[in-house]
């Protein structure tokens, strides 16, 4: 114990560096001995391996593939919008050479408050949040050789976080919590599309559109996973997905690009399709173009290519498939992600309503139920001449009826009603058979 105290006293002494250096030297000696033992064990190995160093292009490929393409695209989009805002409001500031966190924080606060879509519409709250995350990724790369940069954690950006939080709440109220996703097509609309003469497999345009529609039901994952989708055979006497896809593949030139969708030749007598891939803009607006050609009403609807995937999820949900079975087709990774693609249909809503509302026992007469309700509600209306349940017959509802029931305020019910209503107002009940 005495030797330990002596060593502690020497270590705590700021003037005695000899002892400290001696202790460090012993530690280095022990570490070097361990390292030399490792080298000895390696030298005993008779099998020597040879390695090829990867070239800079290969290294760059692995580095660039770490981030999804959509992430980089989203980052460029939001940084471009932020830069346009700064150039318009503060033309004397060069955003690409600005390294002052407080100045950036002030610009971000102004940007968060006024930014809108190019159509002068309000962003969804989650879209604005993702945009600030994209700008944060850009600045983290920009500041990497200077100092750490994080909008979500740094003290200098606390005002940005508060502004973003308030603005997101405001946007939620403006948009009323609506999801700004793709709208699915109905079964009737899909039948109308496939039966339209311009969507026939007897023309290069029609065949290309049909193959696009068949392929749009399936989704390619963003990961390295290569999903295998099963396409059922065509019904006897019909020309379905298998017929259209086989015909399209047979008409593709042998020397065509690897892209699946090809451009249509100007001279279709020689070949229907060229060797070049279909343009990105043309492909991204394919479903909207199909709807315009076939007369599908897209008013107040967001019809994009993703609408086909959403229709698949909704269709399978309506057929009663469980979430895991649907995710195997749509390739969603979580139920939360899948829920954005499906909603409850009318039958499911009605089934839930039946489970939610309490049932009336057959052993209790209708008269007892009405008397109990009248007593609990303490209503002034008298219920007279009630017949028994066997004599009373209720007329069935043949259609949905809207009944508006004015509720009493909490102060009126607090003394004589079991349930306490808070902030009550008129509400509408839809009753169906």
Buried (B, 14 or more C-beta within 10 A) or exposed (E): EEEEEEEEEBEEEEEEEEBEEEEEEEEEEEEEEEEEEEEEEEEEEEEEEEEEEEEEEEEEEEEEEEEEEEBEEBBEEBBEBBBEBBEEEBEEBEBEEBEEBEBBBBBBBBBBEEBEEEEEEBBBBEBBBEBBBBBBBBBEEBBEEEEEBEBEEBEBBEEBBEBBEEBBEEBBEEBEEEEEBBBBBEEEBBEBBBEBEEBBBEBBBBBBBBBBBBBBBBBEEEEEEEEEEEEEEBEEEEBBBBBBBEBBEEBBBEEBBEEBBBBBBEEEEEBBBBBEBBEEEEBEBBBBEBBEBBEBEBEEBEBBBBBBBBBBBBBBBBEEBEBEEBBEBBBBEEEEEBBEBBBEEEEEEBEEEEEEEEEEEEEEBBBBBEEEEBEEBEEEEEEEEBEEBEEEEEEEEEEEEEEEEEEBEBEEBEEEBEEEBEEBEEEEEEEEE
